[in-house]
Amino acid sequence: MNNLSGKFLRCLAIIACGALPLFSGHASAERIKELARVQGVRNNQLVGYGLVVGLDGTGDQTTQTPFTTQSIINMLAQLGTTLPTTQTLQLKNVAAVMVTATLPPFARVGQQIDVTVSSMGNAKSLRGGTLVLTPLKGADGQIYGQAQGNLLVGGAGASAGGSKAVVNHLLAGRIAGGATVEREVPTMLGQGPFVHYEMGATDFSTTQRAVEAINREMGAGTAQAIDGRVIRVAAPEEANARVAFMGRIENVEVRTMKAPAKVIVNPRTGSVVMNQTVTLEPCAVAHGNLSIVVNTENQVSQPNPLSGGQTVVTRQSDIEIKQGGGALMQVKAGANLSEVVKAINALGANPQDLLSILQAMKAAGALRAELEVI
């Protein structure tokens, strides 16, 4: 009996070891809510133009920003105070601003949303200011909210005697719950008996796995792939049942494979970001630094005393071209991210030169990744 038990345990160990490769890959589980969104459920952007008052002499210079003066005159006229349009105002505690907000889906009248206030004139700081009642409009020109409140600016600054010191940015701030929703945007949860989910990226394999996961959880035939990005799901038409059904759908887990190899390059900042699936093939790289230095000197020629001549200024330029060494260096293959970084760092190139090297390696087929320039 003990012998049979020992054989049985050894068989289980062998089966377990054989099954390990099936689960030790790069696959991971993500929920539907992290991979897709419901079609039609979206945010809406709002924008408005207003005035910030109560600044400590850091507002717009109204002589250089006529729209600020005109806005003040119009606002005072609505409040019963009439000023002549030719009136010149010298106010330093008022600034013209743009107010932006995001209206979330299913927002109801009376709901509070956050707003961002940004200076559009030549104000020095919005710190300590108060936003005057500002209507917020959508893309259709309708008013969807009203904003007002005290600004929170995360910075500080001081100036005196021509010197200036600034910490963080002083020309933009936020008002938590500073806008009240005045108009609702109707949001439809699907059309008829179907709800459509849009995947975050077009990927046929991930979309198919999402369809299979939904059908396993909710029943065969519930989900159907329309294309590589859209999934059509049969859902109950009664509102309460549909919400409960979609709550179950968004928590369905989908096994996703590793992300495609990609290198993101930003030539404006010299930033290079790559994910862990990037690999390198063996290659040889020669890179030399080219620098051009131009020096210009002004030389003054003075005439002799009492000669009646004129002083002549001449400019003499000196141009120097330097070519750095460009020895051929072998780059070893890299199978994981740390090896790729080590191989690239061995080139000793600065970030700007690295952009050109990566493009050349991609063209030569040595960089096994998609190169995207943003």
Buried (B, 14 or more C-beta within 10 A) or exposed (E): EEEEEEEEEEEEEEEEEEEEEEEEEEEEEEBBBEBBBBBBBEEBEBEBBBBBBBBEEBBBBBEEBEEBBBBBBEBEEEEEEEEEEEEEBEBBBBBBBBBBBBBBEEBEEEBBBEBBBEBBBBBBBBBBBBBBEBBBBBEEEEEBBBBBBBBEBEBEBEEEEEEEEEEEBBBBBBBEEBBBBBEEBEBEBBEEEEBBBBBEEEBEEBBBBBBBBBBEBBEEEBBBBEEBBBBBBBBBEEEEEBEEBBEEBBEBBBBBBEEEBBBBBBEEEEEBEBBEBBBBBEBEBEBEEEEEEEEEEEEEEEEEEEEEEEEEEEEEEEEEEEEEEEEEBEBEBBEEBEBBEEBBEEBEBEEEBBBEBBBBBBEEEBBBBEBEEE
